[in-house]
């Protein structure tokens, strides 16, 4: 069964490289982005992984929003690179 990973801050340097690494390990990757921000996917495009990532809108300051996303995605692992 394919493992699922949810990564917050996926458009940042650490999140982008982590997504690339997990994809090479066969993970299905979900990237959480804030709905209030414009999404800068340049790093993901440069690494050639943008089309392989499922983007989801998630506000880390709203617990009900986090709960909804986790219930929908059902990740095996959650990463919050900083």
PLY file of the C-alpha trace (Angstrom):
ply
format ascii 1.0
element vertex 82
property float x
property float y
property float z
element edge 81
property int vertex1
property int vertex2
end_header
0.00 0.00 0.00
1.32 3.45 -0.93
2.19 5.65 2.02
0.75 9.16 2.14
2.63 12.19 3.43
1.19 15.61 4.23
3.76 18.41 4.12
3.07 21.92 5.42
5.20 24.65 3.88
5.76 22.54 0.79
6.62 25.54 -1.39
9.63 26.44 0.78
13.10 25.04 0.23
12.91 22.30 2.87
9.36 21.30 1.92
10.23 21.10 -1.77
13.29 18.90 -1.22
11.38 16.73 1.25
8.61 16.22 -1.29
11.15 15.21 -3.93
12.76 12.73 -1.53
9.43 11.18 -0.50
8.28 10.86 -4.11
11.45 8.91 -4.93
10.53 6.58 -2.05
7.11 5.93 -3.61
4.99 8.15 -1.37
1.84 9.94 -2.44
2.57 13.53 -1.41
0.06 16.17 -0.33
1.22 19.74 0.07
-0.60 22.04 2.46
-0.69 25.70 1.46
-2.42 28.67 3.06
-5.55 29.69 1.21
-4.82 33.38 1.83
-1.45 33.36 0.12
-0.48 33.17 -3.50
1.20 29.88 -4.17
4.80 30.13 -5.38
5.50 26.77 -6.94
8.83 27.73 -8.52
10.96 25.41 -6.37
8.63 22.47 -6.98
8.72 23.14 -10.72
12.52 23.39 -10.74
12.75 20.01 -8.99
10.29 18.51 -11.50
7.80 17.36 -8.87
4.97 19.91 -9.11
2.74 17.67 -11.24
3.16 14.78 -8.80
1.96 16.67 -5.71
-1.63 17.05 -4.55
-2.07 20.59 -3.19
-4.57 21.14 -0.38
-5.64 24.35 1.31
-4.97 24.34 5.06
-4.78 27.02 7.76
-2.53 25.93 10.62
-4.20 28.46 12.93
-7.61 26.76 12.55
-7.86 23.39 14.31
-11.11 22.44 12.56
-9.47 23.10 9.20
-6.48 20.92 10.13
-8.82 18.16 11.30
-10.80 18.30 8.04
-7.66 18.05 5.90
-6.22 15.17 7.94
-9.54 13.30 7.70
-9.68 13.83 3.93
-6.04 13.05 3.14
-5.58 10.27 5.73
-1.78 10.71 5.83
0.54 8.09 7.28
3.04 10.83 8.08
2.81 14.60 8.61
5.81 16.90 8.16
6.17 20.54 9.20
9.64 21.55 7.92
11.02 24.79 9.35
0 1
1 2
2 3
3 4
4 5
5 6
6 7
7 8
8 9
9 10
10 11
11 12
12 13
13 14
14 15
15 16
16 17
17 18
18 19
19 20
20 21
21 22
22 23
23 24
24 25
25 26
26 27
27 28
28 29
29 30
30 31
31 32
32 33
33 34
34 35
35 36
36 37
37 38
38 39
39 40
40 41
41 42
42 43
43 44
44 45
45 46
46 47
47 48
48 49
49 50
50 51
51 52
52 53
53 54
54 55
55 56
56 57
57 58
58 59
59 60
60 61
61 62
62 63
63 64
64 65
65 66
66 67
67 68
68 69
69 70
70 71
71 72
72 73
73 74
74 75
75 76
76 77
77 78
78 79
79 80
80 81
